Amino acid sequence: MPILVDTSVWIDLFKGRDTPQTHQLHRLAGEEELLLGDLILAELLQGLRSNGDMTKVENAFETFQVISLVGEHIARQSARNYLELRQQGITIRKTIDCLIATWCITNDVPLLHTDKDFHPFAQLGLVEI
């Protein structure tokens, strides 16, 4: 089963942080197909501070197929999900997180993350790892 890995986990991995999610990522790497989304790649690359870091990250991901997480259908459904949560008094802080969660829900793909902003999406069908 493919699994989408969020920016939060990749950052922890590249910074050498020892977390349950980085352990899970190492375990899954040999067993499951790990997906890299275009929005996640953009977030990772935008957070880098040097050309050397850019090269390191790009080399680490050169074997990954980058998948598109946004299209018209996901954009519209993401807005619906945002509205549904907001009507419950939950405000999602980042549009990208809403798009990522919506893509995972729509495509029935679990999300490995460390970002608490994804938790409300579980009630909409997000499978969190």
Backbone as a chain_set.jsonl record, in Angstrom:
{"seq": "MPILVDTSVWIDLFKGRDTPQTHQLHRLAGEEELLLGDLILAELLQGLRSNGDMTKVENAFETFQVISLVGEHIARQSARNYLELRQQGITIRKTIDCLIATWCITNDVPLLHTDKDFHPFAQLGLVEI", "coords": {"N": [[0.848, -1.181, 0.0], [0.653, 2.173, -0.905], [2.13, 5.032, 0.747], [1.865, 8.332, 1.791], [4.31, 10.642, 2.667], [4.678, 13.229, 4.882], [5.97, 16.596, 4.865], [6.844, 17.321, 7.441], [7.891, 14.967, 8.574], [9.979, 14.32, 6.817], [11.635, 16.535, 7.26], [12.375, 16.135, 9.95], [13.81, 13.759, 9.591], [15.962, 14.567, 7.88], [17.2, 16.349, 9.586], [18.197, 14.704, 11.447], [16.692, 13.918, 13.623], [15.44, 11.847, 16.158], [12.628, 10.26, 16.095], [9.37, 8.747, 16.668], [8.107, 8.729, 14.187], [10.205, 8.995, 12.308], [11.485, 6.599, 12.756], [9.443, 4.895, 11.943], [9.352, 5.632, 9.26], [11.848, 4.684, 8.336], [11.398, 1.94, 8.691], [9.211, 1.499, 6.99], [10.31, 2.118, 4.535], [11.55, -0.088, 3.389], [9.456, -1.758, 2.981], [7.049, -0.681, 1.965], [5.538, 1.36, -0.635], [6.686, 4.54, -0.829], [5.391, 7.742, -1.14], [6.042, 10.849, -2.754], [4.902, 13.991, -2.705], [4.219, 16.789, -4.885], [3.709, 19.266, -3.629], [4.79, 18.817, -1.122], [7.466, 18.368, -1.742], [8.067, 20.942, -2.697], [7.725, 22.455, -0.316], [9.795, 21.348, 1.23], [12.123, 21.996, -0.289], [11.966, 24.783, -0.33], [12.536, 25.392, 2.266], [15.241, 25.142, 2.606], [18.636, 26.258, 3.164], [20.953, 26.552, 1.716], [22.846, 26.041, -1.356], [24.195, 23.662, -1.274], [22.681, 22.156, 0.551], [20.368, 22.005, -0.975], [21.209, 20.444, -3.142], [21.807, 18.067, -1.766], [19.258, 17.255, -0.793], [17.788, 17.065, -3.196], [19.23, 15.001, -4.44], [18.691, 12.925, -2.66], [16.045, 12.432, -3.208], [15.929, 11.661, -5.852], [15.23, 9.15, -6.824], [12.584, 8.933, -6.335], [9.261, 9.04, -7.521], [7.605, 11.941, -8.278], [4.492, 12.981, -7.306], [1.498, 14.607, -8.369], [-0.392, 16.588, -6.261], [-2.485, 18.303, -6.417], [-5.282, 19.368, -8.181], [-8.131, 20.421, -10.04], [-10.349, 19.012, -8.913], [-9.372, 18.165, -6.367], [-8.755, 20.656, -5.285], [-11.304, 21.851, -5.057], [-12.591, 19.987, -3.348], [-10.958, 20.179, -1.138], [-11.526, 22.757, -0.26], [-14.175, 22.317, 0.508], [-13.765, 20.494, 2.61], [-12.304, 22.116, 4.358], [-14.261, 24.046, 4.966], [-16.194, 22.409, 6.196], [-14.832, 21.58, 8.528], [-14.314, 24.075, 9.658], [-16.891, 24.937, 10.257], [-17.317, 23.41, 12.432], [-15.858, 24.67, 14.275], [-13.146, 24.395, 13.978], [-10.208, 25.577, 12.746], [-8.169, 25.252, 10.044], [-4.812, 25.897, 9.684], [-3.023, 26.005, 7.505], [-3.179, 26.116, 4.037], [-1.874, 24.293, 2.357], [-1.645, 22.005, 3.985], [-4.324, 21.29, 4.176], [-4.864, 20.662, 1.515], [-3.095, 18.482, 1.134], [-4.084, 16.613, 3.024], [-6.667, 16.264, 1.996], [-6.108, 15.147, -0.536], [-5.045, 12.691, 0.299], [-7.282, 11.559, 1.622], [-9.141, 11.422, -0.493], [-7.831, 9.673, -2.243], [-7.482, 7.468, -0.721], [-5.094, 6.994, 0.732], [-2.779, 6.457, 3.254], [-1.288, 8.805, 5.598], [1.84, 9.677, 6.744], [2.982, 11.556, 9.332], [3.969, 14.355, 11.471], [2.552, 16.47, 12.243], [0.245, 18.242, 14.02], [-1.885, 19.548, 12.885], [-3.077, 17.927, 11.046], [-4.665, 16.142, 12.4], [-7.538, 16.791, 12.787], [-8.589, 15.993, 10.344], [-8.964, 13.317, 10.424], [-11.542, 12.686, 11.162], [-12.772, 13.065, 8.778], [-11.953, 11.041, 7.263], [-9.207, 10.659, 6.934], [-6.415, 8.582, 7.116], [-4.129, 8.225, 9.521], [-0.672, 7.781, 10.127]], "CA": [[0.0, 0.0, 0.0], [1.452, 3.405, -0.909], [1.999, 5.923, 1.899], [2.391, 9.677, 1.568], [5.11, 11.111, 3.8], [4.573, 14.68, 4.974], [7.157, 17.432, 5.039], [7.273, 17.301, 8.847], [8.699, 13.768, 8.815], [11.221, 14.468, 6.049], [12.48, 17.52, 7.956], [12.962, 15.45, 11.107], [14.795, 12.796, 9.1], [17.152, 15.278, 7.404], [17.854, 16.999, 10.727], [18.715, 13.658, 12.32], [15.861, 13.78, 14.819], [15.018, 10.488, 16.456], [11.215, 10.325, 16.475], [8.63, 7.544, 16.247], [7.792, 8.814, 12.761], [11.401, 8.696, 11.509], [11.66, 5.141, 12.873], [8.416, 4.313, 11.075], [9.784, 5.881, 7.882], [12.913, 3.722, 8.038], [10.79, 0.615, 8.592], [8.362, 1.455, 5.81], [11.103, 2.292, 3.307], [11.841, -1.375, 2.786], [8.25, -2.58, 2.882], [5.927, -0.016, 1.301], [5.848, 2.41, -1.594], [6.598, 5.867, -0.224], [5.056, 8.742, -2.149], [6.522, 12.215, -2.579], [4.009, 14.922, -3.38], [4.83, 18.017, -5.391], [3.626, 20.32, -2.607], [5.729, 18.448, -0.058], [8.792, 18.661, -2.283], [8.222, 22.402, -2.709], [7.943, 22.904, 1.069], [11.147, 20.938, 1.639], [13.149, 22.763, -0.994], [11.882, 26.189, 0.071], [13.064, 25.545, 3.621], [16.689, 24.95, 2.63], [19.389, 27.501, 3.338], [22.156, 26.637, 0.875], [22.87, 25.225, -2.565], [24.645, 22.336, -0.864], [21.513, 21.469, 1.102], [19.465, 21.755, -2.097], [21.753, 19.291, -3.867], [21.658, 16.887, -0.899], [17.852, 16.851, -0.781], [17.415, 16.636, -4.541], [19.831, 13.686, -4.655], [17.98, 11.951, -1.822], [14.732, 12.162, -3.781], [15.976, 11.436, -7.296], [14.604, 7.876, -7.191], [11.149, 9.035, -6.064], [8.362, 9.648, -8.504], [6.88, 13.049, -7.65], [3.093, 12.941, -7.731], [0.751, 15.851, -8.27], [-1.387, 16.516, -5.198], [-3.546, 19.292, -6.605], [-5.974, 19.551, -9.448], [-9.398, 21.101, -9.76], [-11.185, 18.223, -8.001], [-8.799, 18.236, -5.013], [-8.91, 22.043, -4.821], [-12.703, 22.058, -4.638], [-12.884, 19.152, -2.177], [-10.195, 20.755, -0.032], [-12.329, 23.886, 0.24], [-15.325, 21.737, 1.219], [-13.257, 19.95, 3.878], [-11.975, 23.266, 5.198], [-15.517, 24.616, 5.431], [-16.82, 21.479, 7.149], [-14.114, 21.671, 9.799], [-14.505, 25.423, 10.21], [-18.237, 24.981, 10.831], [-17.211, 22.723, 13.723], [-14.998, 25.484, 15.125], [-11.757, 24.009, 13.757], [-9.619, 26.318, 11.634], [-6.908, 24.699, 9.541], [-3.943, 27.056, 9.505], [-2.264, 26.032, 6.257], [-3.862, 25.609, 2.849], [-1.168, 23.113, 1.851], [-2.034, 20.857, 4.81], [-5.684, 20.933, 3.779], [-4.751, 20.003, 0.204], [-2.443, 17.185, 1.332], [-5.038, 15.726, 3.694], [-7.758, 15.976, 1.058], [-5.606, 14.2, -1.528], [-4.945, 11.381, 0.951], [-8.643, 11.061, 1.842], [-9.722, 11.13, -1.806], [-7.129, 8.556, -2.87], [-7.39, 6.388, 0.273], [-3.674, 6.785, 0.99], [-2.403, 6.908, 4.599], [-0.324, 9.902, 5.707], [2.805, 9.649, 7.844], [3.243, 12.964, 9.638], [4.133, 14.753, 12.873], [1.894, 17.777, 12.296], [-1.06, 18.121, 14.686], [-2.934, 20.145, 12.048], [-3.745, 16.88, 10.271], [-5.564, 15.341, 13.246], [-8.977, 16.962, 12.54], [-8.996, 15.354, 9.101], [-9.285, 11.906, 10.688], [-13.004, 12.555, 11.153], [-13.224, 13.109, 7.38], [-11.485, 9.821, 6.612], [-7.754, 10.562, 6.809], [-5.747, 7.54, 7.869], [-2.862, 8.763, 10.004], [0.331, 6.823, 10.578]], "C": [[0.892, 1.242, 0.0], [1.129, 4.266, 0.322], [2.605, 7.265, 1.518], [3.112, 10.122, 2.834], [5.117, 12.634, 3.776], [5.931, 15.34, 5.193], [7.714, 17.335, 6.454], [8.177, 16.11, 9.151], [10.021, 13.857, 8.068], [12.171, 15.438, 6.734], [13.156, 16.869, 9.152], [14.058, 14.476, 10.672], [16.082, 13.502, 8.675], [17.906, 15.98, 8.528], [18.385, 15.985, 11.741], [17.933, 13.482, 13.607], [15.37, 12.342, 14.945], [13.583, 10.54, 16.978], [10.534, 9.009, 16.095], [8.342, 7.544, 14.747], [9.015, 8.54, 11.885], [11.728, 7.209, 11.595], [10.688, 4.422, 11.946], [8.817, 4.48, 9.603], [10.873, 4.894, 7.466], [12.341, 2.321, 7.843], [9.993, 0.476, 7.297], [9.144, 1.496, 4.509], [11.401, 0.966, 2.626], [10.609, -2.213, 2.493], [7.144, -1.983, 2.018], [6.428, 0.99, 0.268], [5.632, 3.764, -0.914], [6.388, 6.896, -1.332], [5.608, 10.104, -1.759], [5.614, 13.129, -3.387], [4.718, 16.189, -3.805], [4.803, 19.144, -4.36], [4.614, 20.068, -1.471], [7.156, 18.721, -0.51], [9.057, 20.165, -2.291], [8.484, 22.94, -1.302], [9.352, 22.557, 1.538], [12.214, 21.815, 1.007], [13.144, 24.233, -0.594], [12.47, 26.432, 1.457], [14.579, 25.428, 3.713], [17.422, 26.286, 2.641], [20.606, 27.624, 2.422], [21.998, 25.765, -0.359], [23.299, 23.797, -2.246], [23.502, 21.517, -0.287], [20.532, 21.105, -0.008], [19.927, 20.516, -2.859], [21.554, 18.009, -3.067], [20.218, 16.362, -0.935], [17.416, 16.359, -2.155], [17.995, 15.257, -4.861], [19.1, 12.605, -3.865], [16.651, 11.538, -2.448], [14.76, 11.82, -5.268], [15.351, 10.113, -7.719], [13.088, 7.892, -6.962], [10.42, 9.597, -7.277], [7.593, 10.732, -7.762], [5.456, 13.042, -8.207], [2.431, 14.295, -7.509], [-0.356, 15.688, -7.232], [-2.576, 17.442, -5.428], [-4.021, 19.299, -8.049], [-7.301, 20.19, -9.075], [-10.249, 20.332, -8.747], [-10.677, 18.327, -6.557], [-8.951, 19.644, -4.452], [-10.325, 22.296, -4.306], [-13.037, 21.249, -3.384], [-12.151, 19.664, -0.947], [-10.959, 21.928, 0.591], [-13.551, 23.38, 1.013], [-14.901, 21.189, 2.58], [-12.93, 21.069, 4.858], [-13.247, 23.855, 5.806], [-16.182, 23.714, 6.461], [-16.143, 21.546, 8.515], [-14.318, 23.03, 10.455], [-15.878, 25.57, 10.854], [-18.296, 24.265, 12.177], [-16.322, 23.505, 14.698], [-13.523, 25.16, 14.999], [-11.24, 24.774, 12.542], [-8.282, 25.698, 11.278], [-6.026, 25.873, 9.143], [-3.269, 27.14, 8.144], [-3.059, 25.393, 5.117], [-3.202, 24.331, 2.348], [-1.533, 21.877, 2.664], [-3.43, 20.369, 4.444], [-5.668, 20.202, 2.435], [-4.141, 18.607, 0.328], [-3.419, 16.195, 1.963], [-6.169, 15.321, 2.755], [-7.319, 14.992, -0.003], [-5.549, 12.796, -0.928], [-6.323, 10.757, 1.164], [-9.241, 10.592, 0.518], [-9.121, 9.878, -2.435], [-6.927, 7.369, -1.931], [-5.939, 5.978, 0.524], [-3.358, 7.298, 2.396], [-1.319, 7.992, 4.544], [0.533, 9.714, 6.943], [3.213, 11.085, 8.11], [3.525, 13.154, 11.124], [3.39, 16.054, 13.153], [0.481, 17.636, 12.866], [-2.206, 18.72, 13.861], [-3.662, 19.108, 11.197], [-4.778, 16.108, 11.088], [-7.055, 15.561, 12.981], [-9.475, 16.252, 11.276], [-9.328, 13.87, 9.282], [-10.804, 11.704, 10.666], [-13.591, 12.62, 9.747], [-12.699, 11.911, 6.584], [-9.98, 9.699, 6.447], [-7.237, 9.441, 7.702], [-4.358, 8.069, 8.226], [-1.942, 7.625, 10.455], [1.285, 7.553, 11.503]], "O": [[1.797, 1.347, 0.828], [0.021, 4.233, 0.856], [3.715, 7.331, 0.991], [2.583, 9.992, 3.938], [5.509, 13.251, 2.786], [6.891, 14.714, 5.642], [8.93, 17.275, 6.639], [9.134, 16.242, 9.913], [11.069, 13.511, 8.615], [13.377, 15.196, 6.786], [14.361, 17.025, 9.352], [15.105, 14.384, 11.312], [17.174, 13.085, 9.063], [19.116, 16.183, 8.433], [18.953, 16.361, 12.766], [18.46, 12.949, 14.584], [14.947, 11.717, 13.973], [13.35, 10.828, 18.152], [11.065, 8.245, 15.29], [8.334, 6.49, 14.111], [8.887, 7.92, 10.83], [12.195, 6.619, 10.621], [11.053, 3.47, 11.257], [8.637, 3.564, 8.801], [10.824, 4.335, 6.37], [12.752, 1.599, 6.935], [10.089, -0.534, 6.599], [8.693, 0.968, 3.493], [11.494, 0.911, 1.399], [10.698, -3.252, 1.838], [6.378, -2.724, 1.403], [7.584, 1.411, 0.296], [4.525, 4.083, -0.48], [7.112, 6.916, -2.327], [5.637, 10.463, -0.582], [5.569, 13.045, -4.614], [5.688, 16.616, -3.179], [5.772, 19.892, -4.234], [5.201, 21.005, -0.93], [7.963, 19.247, 0.257], [10.148, 20.608, -1.932], [9.36, 23.783, -1.112], [10.022, 23.375, 2.168], [13.104, 22.316, 1.695], [14.2, 24.862, -0.526], [12.857, 27.554, 1.782], [15.144, 25.599, 4.793], [16.9, 27.305, 2.188], [21.225, 28.686, 2.358], [21.147, 24.877, -0.413], [22.828, 22.843, -2.867], [23.362, 20.332, -0.591], [19.936, 20.029, 0.013], [19.121, 19.642, -3.18], [21.175, 16.979, -3.626], [19.995, 15.161, -1.088], [16.74, 15.335, -2.258], [17.325, 14.435, -5.486], [18.914, 11.492, -4.357], [16.186, 10.417, -2.238], [13.701, 11.702, -5.885], [14.972, 9.969, -8.882], [12.392, 6.956, -7.359], [10.903, 10.502, -7.957], [6.992, 10.461, -6.723], [5.247, 13.09, -9.419], [2.769, 15.026, -6.578], [-1.162, 14.76, -7.316], [-3.569, 17.366, -4.705], [-3.231, 19.241, -8.992], [-7.552, 20.465, -7.902], [-10.808, 20.929, -7.826], [-11.462, 18.551, -5.636], [-9.245, 19.809, -3.268], [-10.51, 22.888, -3.242], [-13.685, 21.754, -2.467], [-12.672, 19.588, 0.166], [-11.024, 22.065, 1.813], [-13.916, 23.942, 2.045], [-15.589, 21.393, 3.58], [-13.243, 20.977, 6.045], [-13.306, 24.128, 7.005], [-16.678, 24.191, 7.482], [-16.819, 21.566, 9.543], [-14.476, 23.119, 11.672], [-16.02, 26.243, 11.875], [-19.213, 24.487, 12.967], [-16.069, 23.051, 15.814], [-12.723, 25.601, 15.824], [-11.772, 24.635, 11.44], [-7.375, 25.629, 12.108], [-6.434, 26.736, 8.365], [-2.971, 28.238, 7.674], [-3.545, 24.269, 5.236], [-3.891, 23.389, 1.956], [-1.714, 20.802, 2.092], [-3.682, 19.165, 4.409], [-6.392, 19.224, 2.253], [-4.616, 17.661, -0.3], [-3.56, 15.068, 1.488], [-6.575, 14.16, 2.731], [-8.076, 14.084, -0.346], [-5.955, 11.827, -1.568], [-6.513, 9.567, 0.916], [-9.782, 9.49, 0.43], [-9.827, 9.109, -3.087], [-6.282, 6.386, -2.294], [-5.599, 4.794, 0.53], [-3.641, 8.457, 2.702], [-0.548, 8.082, 3.588], [0.018, 9.603, 8.055], [3.731, 11.762, 7.221], [3.345, 12.239, 11.928], [3.589, 16.668, 14.202], [-0.374, 16.987, 12.264], [-3.373, 18.424, 14.119], [-4.747, 19.381, 10.682], [-5.674, 15.486, 10.518], [-7.796, 14.578, 12.951], [-10.663, 15.948, 11.165], [-9.906, 13.245, 8.392], [-11.29, 10.67, 10.207], [-14.754, 12.276, 9.536], [-12.965, 11.782, 5.389], [-9.512, 8.718, 5.868], [-7.575, 9.359, 8.883], [-3.529, 8.324, 7.353], [-2.375, 6.652, 11.073], [2.228, 6.952, 12.018]]}, "num_chains": 1, "name": "protein.A"}
